[in-house]
Amino acid sequence: MTSLPTPPAPSEGASTDDVVAWVSTHLGDLAREGADGVRPGVVRGGQAAADTVLAGLDVAGYARTRSTVLPEERRGATRVSPYVRHGLIQLPELWDAVADAPARDRGKYRDELLWQEYARHLYARVGSRLAWSLRREQPRPDPWPEPLRTDMACGAFLVDSLTEDGWLVNQTRMWLASQWTVRGGGEWRAGEDAMFAHLLDGSRAANRLGWQWTIGTGSGKPYGFSRWQVEKRAPELCRGCVLKDACPVQGWPDAEPGPQVADAPDLGKGPVPGGPENLQGDGGELVWLTAESLGTADPALAADPDRPAVFVFDEALLRRLRLSGKRLVFLAECLGDLAAERELEVRRGDVVEQVAEHADGRALATTYAPVPGWGPRAERLDPAEVHPWPWLVQPRPAAVRSFSAWRKTSGR
């Protein structure tokens, strides 16, 4: 048995240092930086923190300021994405929360929510196969090498923001991906892997879609990062750069058009796997939690506030991914807050084996998760009660080859 002590709860006064110490002790060998290098990111985890952010959400001016990078106090980005990624705030909640915002800001914000939903639909369809992606057989260099040009003020800012904070506004995510691939010629999957490992909101669905969009897959139009974007969104970086008079990204980069995927058979009209639309079964005695459902509003948790739960850190997966300690700290804070509300068992090891061992014959309840690993595990664990995923747009037979086409038929 690999049972772990309950993580400290931020909602009960636990400090970030308390949670960092817990992660270093119990998960430090799985962290990218090792136990001695575990540190928090810029966004604190836990349901209490998520509730505070949701209660204070104000998107007035979002359409004008969402792409602002510096100064930070002028940014319009809401930084809710880590909470969305792990189910502490659901997309339908955010959709409703901005109902009274100015029309232009509400529309732009809801477009971003739909982009996240589209990424989930696309990922549910193709999963890790990524049949729509480039398949270049290139070596995968150790990030971050020369293509990122950290001798530039903007390049150093991108890397520092990612590795120190664990969060980037969407504009700088595109800058980093474009510099890595379009200008530097780096293999996109290596860059995507490294960004995923550091981002507190790291999602294979959204992150891979963003990198694919940057290199022009489908659209044929690679995103070209250049100086004018920095001067527009973060002018202080150019003013203080030692290369301001010899800028390596002064002009538009040469870039080959991305591959066209309009005829890809697995992206045309067809079913998008979305799990059950209604509750399947009943009688669950123990909730099996996944990393997609760490909020108190998770359907399987909310169905019975007195029902105990179990969460397992997937040891083999974490050893392979080498996630930053920042992400592990965020997850531990989420689990700590949950443990303050109900009985929660936290473990590490093989997910199926550990859940089954702790269940000890008790029937499982769980919420469907739109990720490739959920189905095979659910088949082995055979939960008695499966709750639907809280989709913003219910999956249906549809084409997923482009966001614009999917958006028109989304019903939102």
N, C-alpha and C positions, 0 to 999 in steps of 0.2 A: 504494500500500500504506500502511495506517495501523497499523503495528505499534507497540506500546508496550513500554517496558522492563518487566521483571518487577517487580511490587510487592514491597516489603520484607516479610519473613516474621516475624510475631510469634513463631513457634515457634523461630526462630533468633536471637532477641534484638532484633529491630527494635522500636523504641519507637513509641508512638502518634504522636509528632511526626514520625518518619520517614514513616509512612504518610500523615499529613495533608499533608506536603510533596509526596509523590508524587501524591496526588489533586489538590492545588492546581495542580500543574504540568501534569498530563495530562488532568484532567477538570474543572478549576475553572470553565471556561466553561459547563459543563453544570449546575453546582450552583446551587441556589436562592439561596444567599448570595453567589455569585461566588467567585472564587479566593481572595480575601483573607479571606473569612468561613468557610472550611471548618474544621470542628472535629469532634472525635469525640463519639459519644454515650456513654451510661452503660454499654453492654454492648460488650465487645471481641469482634471477630470472629476467625475462624480455627478450624481443627479442634482445635488444642491447647486453646483456651479452651472449646470445646464439650465435649471429652472430660472436662475437669476438672469442668465443671458436671454432666455426666451421672454421673460417678463419685461426686460428693458429693450427689446428689439424695436428699432426705429429706422425705417429705410427711407425716410424723407431725404432727398438728395442723392439716393443710391445710383440712379442712372448717370449722374454727372461725376460722381466720385469713386465708383466701384473699381476703377482701374488706377487710381492714384496709388503710388508706391511710397513716396516721401514728399513732405514730412508725414510721419505716422499719424499725427493727430488729424490729418485731413483725409485719411483713408475712409472710404465708404464700405469696405468689406466688413461683413458682420462677424466673421470667425466662429460661425456655428458649425462648420463642417466636421470638426472632430466629434461633436455630439451626434450629428446625423449619421456619421459613419458607423457608430457603435450603438445606435438605437436609443440614445437618451432623449433625442428630439426626433420626431418623425416628420417626413416631408409634408404630409397632410396638415400637421400642426402649424408648420411654417407658412403654408399656403393660406390658411385661415388667419394667421396672426397679422398678415399684412393687408388684410381686406380693406382697411380704412386709409391706407397710405395714398399719397398722390398718385394719380393714374399712371403717369410715365414711370415713376419709381416702382410702383406695384407691378406693372407689366414687365419691366426689366428683371426684377427680382424673381418673379414667378417663371420667367424664361430660364433663369439659372436653375431653379428647382426642377424644371422639366428636363434640362440637360442632364442633371444627376439621375433623374428617373430613366431617361433614354439610355444612359450608360448602363444602368442595371438591366434593362430589357435586352440590350445588345449582349451583355455579358451572360445573361441567362440563356440566350440563344446559342452563342458560340463557345462560351466558357474559356478554358485555357487553350483551346485549339487555335483561336485567333486566325481562322481561315482567311480573314480579310486583311491580314497584316503582311508586311514585307517579310520575306524569308531569305534574307541574305546570310550566307554562311561566312560570317566574319568572327574573328576572335573577340572576346568580351574583355576589354581592358579594365584594370582596376580603377574605379572612379576615385577621385576626379582627376584625370590627367590633363595634359596641355590643352585639349580642345576648349576647356572652359575659360582659359585665359584669366587666371586670378591675379595677374599683374594689372589688369584693368580694375578700376574702382567698382564698376558695376559687376564684374565677374566675381570679385572677392565678396561683394555684398550678397550676391545670390547664394554662394556656397556657405557663407557664414549664417545667413538667415535660415537655410535649410538645416544645416548640421547643428547649429546652436539652438534655434527656436523650434524647429520642427514644423514650421508653418510658413507658407508663402501666399501672397495674394495671387490671383489667377494670372495677372499680367506678368509677374516675375517667374511663374512656372513656365509660361510660354517662352520667355527670354532664355531661361536656362536650357530648356529642351531644344530650342532653335540653335543656340550657340553650340550645344553638344553635337547635334546631328547635322543641321543644314550648313553651318559654317565649319565646324571642326571635323566633320566626317565620322564622328563616333557612332558606334552601333547602338541603335535606339534602345534595344532591350537592356543593355548594360546600364544606360542612364536611367531608364525607367525603374529598374530594380533598385538602384541606389536611392532614387527619390522616394520610392515606395517605403524603403526601410526607415527613412527618417521622418516622413510626414506623419503627424499625429492623426490626420484624416486619411492615411494611406489606404486607398481602395483600388484593387486591381481593375475594377470596372471603370471608374472615373479617371484614374491615373493613366491606364493604357490608352483609353480613348483620347485623352489630351495629347499624349505623345504621338499617337497615330495622326491626329489632326495637324499637329505641328509639322510632321514630315510630309504631309499632303496626301496621305492615303485616302483614296476615294474622291477627294476634291481636285486633285492634280495641282494644288496650289500650296506649296510649302510656305510656312510662316517665316518671314525673313527678319530676324532681329537686327536692328541697326541703331546708330547713335541718336537719331531723331526721337525714337521712342523713349530713350532714357532722359533726354533733355525735356521731353514733354511730361513724363510721369515721375521723374526723380532728378530734377536738374542739379541738385547739390552734389550728386555723384560725379557728374561731368566737371563741375567747377573745381572739385578737389582732386581730380585724377591726374596722376603724373604723366599720363599719356594723352592728355587733352589736346595737345598740338600734334600728335601722331596717332590718332585713334585707329585701332585695328578694325573697328566696326563702323567706320565713317559712312560708307555707302551701302547700298542694298547688296546682299550677297548673291553670288551666282548659285542657282539651285536648279536641279533637274525636277521636272514635274513628278509628283507622286503617282503610284499605280492606280489605275481605275478599277473599281470593284462593282460597277453597276450591274454586271451580269453574274456576280457570285451567287450560286444557287442557294447557299445557306443564309443569305441576307434578304432574299425576296420574300414575298408574302407567304407566311406560314405561322404555325403556332409559336408563341413565346412562352417557354416553361415558366409558370408563375406559382406553382403550388396550389393547394386547395383554395377555393373561393369561400368556402364555409368551414366551420369547425368539423373536423373529422374525428369521431370517437369521443370517449369521455372516460372518467375514472382515473386520470393520472394522479399519482400520489407524490411524485417528485418531479420538479421542473429541470430539464436539461437545458442549460443556457449556452448560447454560442456568442462569439465576439460581435455578432451583428445585433444582439438583443440584450444589452446590458443596462437598460433603463427600466424604471419601475412600471412604465406603461406597456412593457412587452406583453402581448396578449396572453401568453401562457402564465406569466406572473400575475397579471391583473385579474385573471379569472378566479384566483383564489389567493387572497393576501396572506393566508396562513400556511400555504403549501411551501415546504422547504425546496431549496434549489441546489444545483451542483454545477460548477464550472471547472473545466480542465484546460490548463495551458498545454497545448500540443507540443510536446518536447521535440519530437522528430522534425516537425515543421519549423519550429523556432530555431533549431540548430541549422537548418538549411537556409532560412531567410536571413538570419543574423540581424534582426530588427534592432534599431537603436534603443537604448535604455529609456529614452524619452517616451517612446510608445508603451513600453512595459509599465512605466510609472503611471501614465494616463490610465491604462487598463486596471492597474491595481487600485487607483483612486475610485474608479467606477465600481469595482467589486467591494471596496471598503464601504462605500455608501449603501450599496445593496445589503451588505451584511448587517448594517445598523438597523435595517428595516425588517429583516426576516432571517430565518435560519439559512445559512449558506455554507456549503462545503466547497473549498477551493483545492484543486489538485494539480499535479503535473505528471505527464506521461502520455501513454496512448489514450486518446479520447474515449474510444469505445470501451476499452478494457477498464479504464478508471470509472467511467459513468456506470457501467454494469456492476462493477465491484461495490461501488457505494450504494447503488439502488438495491442490491441484495434481494432481488425478487419484486421490489415495488414497481408498479406501473409508472411509466414515464409520460410526462406532458412536455411539449415543446412547441416552439413557433418555427414555421418554415423559414428557411433562410435562402435568398437567391444567390447562392454561391455554389460552385461545382462540388465542393467537399461535403455539402450537407446530405445529399441524396444517398451516397454509399454508406455513410455513417448511420443515417436514419434507418436504412434497410437492415443493418446489422443490429441496431438497438431496438427496432420495432416498437416505437412509442405508441401507447394506447390512445393518446390525445394529441392531435396536431392542429395548431391554430394557424389561420391564414396570415401571410405577411401583409402589413399595412401599406399597400401600394398607393401611390398618388394617382396612378393610371393603371387600372386593372389590365394585365396582359391579355392579349387577344391575337388572333391570326392577323399579322400585319407585316409589312416590309420594314426592315430595320437598317437599310443600306445608307440612309441619310437622316440626320436629325430634323431637317426642315420638312421632309415628307412625313416622318413619323409624327411630328408636332401637329401637322394639319389634321391628322386623323385621331389625335389623342383624346379628343373630347374635352380638353381643358383650354 
